[in-house]
């Protein structure tokens, strides 16, 4: 009779840092969305209720994937990827919903969701499966790398067609990180970087999207045009600056009163800095650092290549998106709308990221190291 293998415990530090970020997010979404809730919905609790509901579903998803053998995702990768791509194509059907000039949502009547979040996770799972099957061919451009780039191109192309350059960059960076870890040639890496740089330059200077160029020029000196193009960056810096070391106090932000656009989403880190101060903002950064560190540790120590690449993709996605959000809020990079994982308002994003952490926690159960 075969001896039953005892299940290892999941990585506790990873789980705790994730849950703390979600709790901080719920509190800060409530605080930063109160004025908008009162003005638009005559209900200050509107955004809080939706975020709590999403966090509940996200927690259930996290527990499910934490106990779902991640290796089974490899067999299901084709199905998952097709479903994610089809969800993105729904944008171009009558179900597609346009908000603030961008068609990025799918309206099912009883709820709306952003397919880009589903595409991100689906692409990571599918590419991890592909690369683990083609590990001997990844250094060959035509047989290994080129088909992988087709996967990257399809995924990023659908998101770019939604006029979402920041998410396109985030996903492209994530998938290329996985290619690098899988063992692609450094010469191929440099070639990809040049192509990506040229593509980014074309996207920014495109005549159809002049607002992107305005964002770049305003970033160079936001105070030169602080009433128009530099408004977001200036108001964000005001929020961070007025917070000082200890902050103005929870709920006492001034910039959330319609100075910063979507303070509960794209600029939530600025409200954290204003209300909780430098120490509050630093706490959030430390929690992200802990999450990323444990994720990297899992990726380095898992013996299965699929698990390594899957963990790499999840960690790279969280890292890149967090850096872009904090970089925008602190005016280190040009302004662009991208939420802070686990913290910003957004049901689809929260559920998908908590699902991704669940997968990462399951991978950690197969790592022969201390998980405390």
N, C-alpha and C positions, 0 to 999 in steps of 0.2 A: 504493500500500500504506500503510495507516494506521500511524502511528508508535506503538510500544508505550509506554504510560505507565508510568514507573518508580514502583514502590510506595514511599511514604514510610515511614520508620521510625516505630514507635509511640513514644509519650511515655515516655522512659526513666525520668524521675523518678517518674512515676505507677507504673510497673511495679516499680521498686526499692522504693518505700515500701510497696507492697502485699505484696511478697514478704518484706520485713523484718518487717512486722506478723504475717504468717502464721508465720514462723519463731519470733518471740517468743511467739506464741500456743501453738505446739507445746510449747515449753520450759515455759511457765507452766502449761499444762494438765497436763503430766506432773508438775510440782512440786506443784500444788495438788490433784491428784486422787489422789495416792499413798495417803493414809489411807483414802479411800472405796473405792479399788480393793482394798486389802488386806482391809477389813472386809466388803464386800459380795461380792466376786468371788474373794477370796483370791489376787489377782493385782494387784500395784501398777502393772503395765504395761498394764492393761486399757484405760483411757481413752486412753493414749498411742498404742496400736496403732490404735484406731479413728480417732483424730484424724489420724494419719499417713496412713492409708488415704484418708480424706476429703480431706486436703490434696493427695495424689497425683491423685485424681480431679478435684479443683478446678483443679489446675495444667493437666491435660489439657484441661479445659473452657475455661480461660483462653486457652490457646494456640489452641484451635479457634475461639473467638469473636473472638480478635485477628486472625485471618486470614479470618473470615467477614464478607462485606460487610454491614454493619449495615442498609443500605437494603433488603435482602431481608427483614428482619424486619417491615417495614411491610406487605408483601404477606401475610405469615404471621400478622399480629397477631391476627386473628379466631380462628384455629386455636389459637394460643398461649394466648389469654385463655380460651377454652372449656375447654381442657385444665386450666388452672390452677384454674378454678372447679369443674370436676368433681372435681379432686383434693381440694378443700375439702369437697365434698359427701360424699366417702368417709368423713368423720368420723362421719356419721350412719348409716352402714351397719355391719354386724357387724365390718368391718375397723377401725372406730374403736377406739382404745385409750385408756383412762382412766388417768392417772397423777397422783397427789397432788390428786385431786378435780377435775381438769380433763381434758376430752376434746379433746385437741389433736393427737394422733398417729394415724397410720394404720399398722397392723401388717400387713405383707405376708407374714409368716412368717419369711422369711430376713433381713428388715431392717425398720426403722421409719423414718418420715419425718414432718416437720411440713409440712402443706400451706400454712400461712400464709406460709412463705418463698417457695414457688412462686407464690402469689397476688400477693405483693408485686411480683415481677419481671414477671409476666404482665400485671398491671394497668398498670404503668409503660409497657410496650411498647404495649399497646392504647390507652391514653389519649394517648400521644404520636402514634400513627397517626391517631386520631380528630381531635385538635386541629390537626394539620398539614393535614388535609383540610378542616377547618371554620374556617380561620384568619380568614376574612372575617366569620364569623357569631358568633364567641366573645363579642362585646360585646352580642349580642342574647340576652336571658334565655331566651326560649322555644325559639328555633331552635338556639342554640349552647351556652349554659351549662347549661340544664336536662338535655339528654341526657348531658352530661359528668358532671353530678351524679348521674345514675342509675348510671353506671359506678362512680363513687366509692362510692355507697350500696350497691351489690351487693357490691363487693369488701370494703368495711369491715364490712358486715353479716354476711357469712359468718364473718369472723374474730371479730367481737364475739360471735356465737352460740357460739363456742368458749370463752367466758368469758376472753377475752384482751384486756383493755382497753388495755394499754400498746402492743401491736402494732397495735391499731385506731387509736390516736392517731398512732402513727408513720406508718402508711400514709396516713391522712387528711391529715396535715401534708405528706407527700410529694406527693400528688396535687393538693392545693390549691396548692402551690408551683408545680407545672407549669401550672395554670390561670392563676396570676398572671403567669408568664413568657409564656404564650401571649397575654396582652393583655386579660384580663377587666377589667371596670370596677371602679374602686376602691369604688364604692358597693355593688356586688355582693359585693366582698371583705369589707367591713364586715358586710354582712348574713349572710354565711356564718360569720364569726367569732362573731357573736351566737348564731346557731343552734347552732354547735359548742359554745360555752360553756354554753348551756342543756342540750344533750345530755350534756355531761360532768358537769354538776352533777347531772342526773337519774341518771346511771350511778353516781356516787359515793354518792348518798343513797338509792339503791334498797334497799328493805327485804330483798330476796332476797340482796343482796351487802353485808352489813353490814361485812365485813372491809375493804372499800375505805374506808369512813368511818373505821374504826379506824386504818388506815394514815395517813390525813391528820392525824388528831388526834395520833398518835404522832410524826409528823414535826415537829409544832410544838415538842415537847419530848420527844425520845426517852428521855432519862435519867429522866423522871418515872415511866416504867414499863419499865425496862430489862430486866426479867426476862421480860416478855411481849411487848406490842405494839412496844416500842422495841428489842427484842433485836437484830434485823438491823442497824439503823442504828448502834447502840452498838458492836457487835462490829466492824463495818466501820470505824468511826472509830478504834477501838482499834488495828486493823491498820495503818491509814494513819499514825496517830500514833507507833506504836512503830517504824515504818520509818526515821524521821528523814531525814537527807540522803542517806545511802548505802545504807540498808536493813540488815536483819539478815543478809543473805546468801542466795544462791539455795538453795532447799530448806529454809530454816530458819524458815519461817513457823510461828507458834504457833496462829493463828486458824483455819488450815485443818483442825486436829484437832477437827472437829465443833462449833466455835463459830459459824462462819459457814456458813449453809446453801448448798449447791452453790457452793463457792468456785471451782470450775473453770468456772463458767458465769455466773450472774447477778452474782457478786461477784468476778470474776477481777481487776478493776482494783485492788481492795483488797489482794489478795495481791501484785500487782505492786508496789504502794506499800510493803507490809510487807517484802518480800524484796529489792527493788531500790531502795527509798527514793524520795525526791522526784525524784532525777535519773532513775531508771528510769521513773517515772510520766510525767515531763516528756518523756522520749524518745518514749514511746508517743503522747503528745498531739501532739508535733511531727510525727511520722510521719503521723498523721491529718490534721494541718493541711496538710502537703505534698500528700497525696492529694487533699484537698478543693480546695486551691488550683489544682492542675493540672486537676482535673475542671471547675472553674468556668471556667478559661481555655479549655478545649476547647469548652465550651458557648457561650462568648461569641464564639469565632472560627470556628465551623463555619458555613458558608453555608447549609446545608440545615436547614429548620425542624424536620423530623422528628428529625434528629441533635441539634439544639439541645435540643429538649424531652426526648429520650431521655437525653441526658447530664445535663440538669437533674434529671430524676427519680432517676437513679442516685446522683448526688452528694447530692441532698436526703435520700434514704433513709439513706445512710451517715452524713450529718451529724446528722440528727435522732436516729437510733438510738444513735450514739456519745454524743451530748450527754445523752440520757436515762440511759444506763448510767452514765456518769461522774457525772451529777447525783445519781443514787440512791446510789452508793457514797460520795460526799462529803457526803451528807445535805443536798443543795441542793433536792431535790424528794422527795415521798413515796416510800417503797420500793415497787418493782414489779419483777417478774421480766422482765428483757430482756437478752439477751446483747450482748457487745461485738463488733461485726463483725470478722472475720478472727482474733480473739484467743480468744474464748470457745469452750468445747467445744460441738460440735454439727455433725454431718456435713452435713445438709441446708443449714443456714445457710452453712457455709463454702463448699460447692460452688456455691451460688447466688450468693453475693457475689463469688466469684472469677470466675464466669461473667459477672456484671455488669461487673466490671473489664475482662474480655476485650472486651466490647462497647464500653466506653469507650475502650480502647486502639485498637480498630478505627476508631472515630470520629476519634481523634487522627491517624490516618494520612491522613485527608481534610482536615485543617486546614493551611492554607498558612502555618504559623509554625514557629519553631524548637521541636523536641521534646526537647531535651536537658535 
